[in-house]
Amino acid sequence: MNQSKKSYLLPIFMMILLFGMISFVTNLAAPMGIVLKNQFNVPNSLGMLGNFANFIAYAVMGIPGGILLQKVGYKRTALIAIAVGFVGVGIQYLSGHAGSFGVYLLGAFVAGFSMCLLNIVVNPMLNTLGGGGNKGNQLIQVGGSFNSVMATFTPVFVGILIGEATKANITDVFPIMYIAMGVFALVFFILWATSIPEPHADQLKEPLGKLMSGALKFRHFILGAFAIFVYVGVEVGTPGIANLYMTTPSVEQSQQIMATYSSQPGAVSQDAYETAQRIVAGKDTPGLGIGAGIAGGVVGFYWLLMLVGRLFGAGFGHKISSRSMLSSASFIGLVLVLLAIFWPVKTLISMPTFTVVGGAVKFGLVPVPIKFLFLALVGLCTSIMWGSIFNLAVEGLGKYLAAASGIFMVLVAGGGILPAIQGWVADIANFDMSYWVIIAGLAYLLFYGVIGSKNVNKDIPVV
């Protein structure tokens, strides 16, 4: 009697959900900068600290996560990651009750541990559950697409929940934290109760330290590892700072807030009043005072374009070299960001986004400065960079490939460090000037695509 093939439909669905949760939790950090900045009266650089805490966890957990995977396997690593993710979001939830900036940062840091571990696990798990080959690859593409959908959804939803940025509070985003914790709990128990095949974790034939040292002998890998650091910073900083730029009150709005506080003290919070005071006094950088719902829609459009770009890369990646793809995307990104920096803020264009009118959420075309359309279009460029950089950086590494992948995971921390630097530049100069950090990053990626990615160490044994 033939034994029927076991169906893994439910755990496949759970893995795809986790693919989305990586994006959901990670992309929660940047719009939360609006909340942190306004609730705790902190500058832009500190407002991006939640994002920094989330990504710096990759630097701490990248290599230990790989070691954990070798010791306990994929399923147990996934369960640990899910449990840690639940705790991380739970701590962020508690920070709303405690009204504590430090507690929120701790939660973001713990959640970052979870996202790092999940990134290590979900790709091979989906591939194995699909049976490998084309079916496994197809499931990974489905997971990646859902990842992009959640990246689009998160800033939009947070923007709608926040409403008026000057009154933002962590308690406003409790619904999104309930969703995250609920999904983590559901996936944990289903995965724990489900018997699934265990992907083979290759046993290292040489010490990990020796393999990492070997990878670092290749110039194109070292430059590529730094390119990953820069790339993730560009990918996160471009929409993250744009969100702060749009939602931070203008000088005129700050003056109105101060006047309202004087005449109707209960209508304006003390935090909003103090922020307005600093902006009027020139101690804080003024923004444009665009509603958080509209700003979230614009940022969501950036992530939606990343989905479009990834689908393009999946469809045509086999016809275009990684070097050409990275070089072209970096150059176009440079042009778009330069246009965003120099284009007058008074020039408007209608973009599809969300507004909140009379408590009702409405979707439609809303006029916003055209510079934010240019920044949103950068999403098309960043969408295809990760794969291109990775392929170029590990070309010819042979036995050092696994160790090189661990180093790459550590350098994902650039997604926290570069946006924090960009926020600091916004504090000491202005938001437009902060985008020169992005220009520098894209210029380096262009250099890597054209020159730095060439393997000049072909004489090193890799078997």
N, C-alpha and C positions, 0 to 999 in steps of 0.2 A: 504494500500500500504506500502510495506517495504521500509524503508529509507536505502539507500546504505551507507555502512561504509565509513567514510571520509578517504581519503588517506593523509598520512603525509610524503610521499616520499621526497618532497623537503626540509622540515625542518629537516628530518632525515639526509639527505645529508649535510645540513648546519652544524648540530651538529657534524657529523663526520669530516667535514672540521675544525671545532673549536678544536676538539680533536687533529688534526694534528698541528694546529696553536700553541697550548700550547707547543708542542715539538719544533716546528719551531722557535718560538721566544726565548724560554728558552735556546735551544742549540745554538742559535746564539751568546750568551754571551761569551762562552768559546773560540771559534775560534777568536772572536773579540779581545780577549786578545793579539793575535799576532799583530793585527793592532794597538791597543793602545800602546803596548810596543815599537813598532818601530816608529810610527808617533810622539808620545809624549815623547820618550826617557825615559821611566819609567822602574823600575825593575819588576821582575816577580810578586811580591806581589801586586804591583799597577796595573799590567796588568790584574790581576784577579779581580780587583775592579768592573768591569762591571758585572761579574758573581755574585759578592758579593751583589751589589746593587739590582740585579734582585731577588735574593733569600731572602734578608733581608726584602723585602716588605711582604713576607709571615708572618714574625714575627709581623709586624705592622698590617696587614690586615686580618689575619686568623680568629680571633674571631669577629671583626667588620663585616667581610664578612658574617659570619653566622647570625649575628643579622640583617643585611640588607636583607638577604634572607627571614628571618621570617617576615619582615615588608612589603616588596614590591613583594615578590614572585619570581619564577624562571625565567620567561620570562623577566621581567624588570631588574632583576639582570644580566641576560645574555646580555641584550642590553647595560646596563651600563658598563659591563666588556669589551664588544667589542669596545665601544666608547673610553674607557680609553686605550685599547690596541692600537687603531689607533693613539691616541695622543702620547703614549709612543714611538712607532716606529717613528712617525713624529718628535719628539724631537731629537731622535738619528740621523735622516736624517739631521735635521738642524745643528747638531753638526759637520757634515761633511763640511757644508758651513762656519760655524763659526771657524772651526779648534779648537774646545774647548773640552778638556778632561772633564771638569766639566759638560758641557751641555750634553755630551754623558752619563755620570753617572746618571744625572737626568732622562734622557730618559729611561735608563735601570731600574731605580727605579720605574718609573711610569708604565712601561710595566710589571714589577713584580706584581704590584697591579692587573692588568688585568688577569695575569696568575693565581693568587690566586683565584680570583672570578670565573674564568672559571672552575677551578678544582672543585670548590664547586658545580657548576651548571651542567656540561655536563653529568656526569654519571646518575643522576636521570632523566634528561630531555630525554636522549636516552632510558632509561628504560621505561619511560611513553609513549613516542612516539611509542615504539615497542609493547605496550600493556602489559608490565610487563611479568613476568614468563620467560620461556625459550627464547621467542623471544626477550624480552627486554635484557636479559643477552647476547644473541647472538650479538645484536647491540653494546653493550658495548665492547664485545671482538673485533668486527670489528673496532670500534673506537680506542681501545688500539693498535691494529695491525697497523692502519694508523699512530698513534702516533709514533710507533717505526720506521716506514718507513721514516717519516719526520726527526726523529732523525738521521737516517743514511744519508739522503740526505743533511742536512744542513751543516755539516763540510766539506763534499766533495765539495759542490757548493761554499762555502766561500773560500776554498783552491784554487779552480780553478780561482775564481775572483781575489784573492790576487796575485797569481803568485809567484813572488820573494818576500819573507817575508821582506827583508831589505828595500823594497820600498813600503811597505804596507801603505794604506791610507784609511780613512773611505769612501772616495768617490768611492773606488774600489768596495765596497759592496752595493752601491746604488741600483743595480738591485734587490737584495734580499729584500731590504726595500720597494721598489715599489710593489713587489709581496705581502708582508705582509699587507701593507696598503690597497691594492686593494681587497684582500680577506676579511679583516675586514669590509671594506665599503660595499662589496657585501652582506655578511652575515647579516650585520646590517639591511639593507633595506628589505631583504627578510624575516628575522625573524620578523621585525616590522610590515610588511604587512600581515603576516600569522597568522591565528587563530589556536592556539594549546592548548591542554589540559594542565592544571596547576597541576604539582605534588603536592600532599598534604604536606604542611609543618607542621609537628606536633607542636602543641602549647605546650610550656614548662609548666609543672604543678608546677615546683619549679623554683626559681630564678637561672639564669645561673651560677652565682658565687657559689651558694650552690652546684650545680651539679658538677662543676669543682673541688671544694674542696673535694667532695665525691669521685670523680675518683682518686684524688691524695692520697687517703688513702690506695690504693692498691700498694704494693711494685712492683709487676710484671708489673703494668701499668707505674709507674714512670721509671723503668729501660727500659721498652719498648719504652716510649716516647723518652728517650735519644738514644735508639737504632735507631729510625727513624732519629733523628738528625745526628747520625754517618753514617747511611746507605746512606742518600742522599749526604753527603759529600764525601763518598767513591765512589758512583756512578758517581758523577760529576768530582771529583778531579783526578780519575784514567786516563780518556782520556784527560781531560783539560790540566794537566801538561805535559802529554806525547806529546801533540801538541806543547807546548812551547819548550820542550826538543828537539824535532826534528827540529823545524824551527829556533831556536836561532843559530846564526852563531858560528862556531867553532873558535878556536884561529887562525888557519891557514887561514880560510876565512876572519877573521877580519883583519889580516895582509894584505891580498890581497886587501880588501876594502880600507884600509888606503893608500896603494901604488897607487891604481887607483885614489883615491881622490887627491893625490898629483900630479899625472901626467895628469889626465883628470878630473878636478873639477866638470864639468857638468854631468859626468857619474854616480856620487854617491851623494845622498842627504846629507845634513848637519846632519840630524838625524841619518842616517845609519853610517856616519863617526864617530859621537860622541859615538854611541853604540859600534862600533868596537874599539874605543880608550879605553873605559872602560873595555871591555873584555880582550884586550891585556895587560892592566895595572893590571888585576886581581881584578878590582872593580865590575865586573859583572860576572855571572856564564856563561861559554861557553856551547853551545849546540852542535848539530851535523850538522847544516846547511843543512838539508834535505828540498827539495822544499815543499812549502805550499800545492800544489796539492797532492803530495804523502802523506804528513802527514795527510791531510784531509781525504784521502782514508783509511788510517790506522785507524783513529779515527772513520770514518764511519763504518768500519768493526766491531768495538767494539759495536756500536749501532745496527748493523745488527744481531750480535750474541745475543744481548738483546732481539730482536724480536724472534729469534729461541728459546731462553730460556723461553720466555713468552708463546709461543705456546706449549712448552713442559709442562710448569706448568698448562696451561689450560687443556691439555689432560690427565695428570697423577696426578694432584693435589689432586683428590679425593682418590687416592690410597696411598699417602705418607703423613705422618703427617707434620704439619707446623714445629714442633720442629726438626724433622729429616731433613727436607728440608733446614731450616736455618742453622743448625749445619754443614751439609755436604757442603753446598755452601760456608760458611765462611771458613771452613778448606781448601777446594780446592783453594779458592781465596788467602788465606794466602800462600799456596805453590807456586802459580803462581807469586805473587808479589815478594816473596823471590827469585825465579828464575830470575825475571826481574832485581832485584837489583844486584845480584852477577854474572850474566852471562856476559862474556866479550862483550863489544860493537862491537868488530871487527867480531864477529860471525854473519853471515848474513843468511837470509832465504827469499825466494821469496814470496811476498804477493800480492793479487789482489788489485790494486789501480789505481789512475789516474796520468798521467803526461801531461805536456803542452810542446809540441815540435813544434817550429816554429809557435806558435799561435794556433795550433790545439790541441784539447783535445783528448788524447788517453788512453784507458783502457787496462791494462795487468798486468802481473806479474813483480814486481819490487823488487830488493834486498833491504831489510831493516834489521837493527839489530834484531836478534831473540827476544831480550827482549821486543820489541813492540808487537810481536805475543803473548807473555805471557800476556802482559797487555790487549791486545784486548780480549783474552780468558776470562779475568775476567768478561766481559760482560755477559757471560753465567751464572756466579754466581750471579751477582747483579740483574739479570732480575727477579729472583723468590723471592727476599728478602722482598720487600715491603709487599706483601700479607701475607707472613709468619709472619713477625713482627707484623703487624696489628692484625691478628687473635690471636696470642699469647697474645698480650698486652691487648686486650679488652675482653678476655675470662672471663666470670663470672661477668661482670660489670653491667649487667641489665640496669636499668634506667639511669645510668651514661654514656652510650655508646655515645650518641650524643655530650655531653660535651667533652668526651674523644677525639672524632674525631676532634673537634675544636682545642684542644691542639696539636694534631698531625699536623694539618695544620700549626700552628705557628712554630713548630720545623722543618719544611721543610727548614727553614732558614739555617740549617746545610750545605745545598748545596752551600751556599755562604761563610760561615765562615771557614769550614775545608779546602777547596781549597785555600783560602787566606793564611791560616796558612802554608799550604804545599808550596805555592809560596814563603813565607817568609823564610822557611827552605832552599828552593832552592837558595835563594839569599845569605844566610849566609854560606851555605855549598856547595851543588851541587844538581843536579836533582835526581840522584840516592838516595842520603840521604833523599830527601823529601818524598820518598815513604815509609819511616818508619812511617810517619803519617797515611798512608793507612794501614800499618801492624797493628798499634795500633787500628785503627778502626775495622778491621776485627777480631782482637783478642777479642775485646769487644763483637762483634756480635756473635762470637763463644761462649763466656761466657754466653751471654743472651740465646742463643738457648739451651745450655746444662743445665744451672743452674738458671739464672735470670728470666726465663719466667714462672717458677712454681708459681702458685697462692697460697700464704701462708696466705691469708686474707679471707678465705671462710666464716668466721663468720660475716662479714659485711653485713647488709641487703641491697638488691639491687632491691626491688620492692616497 
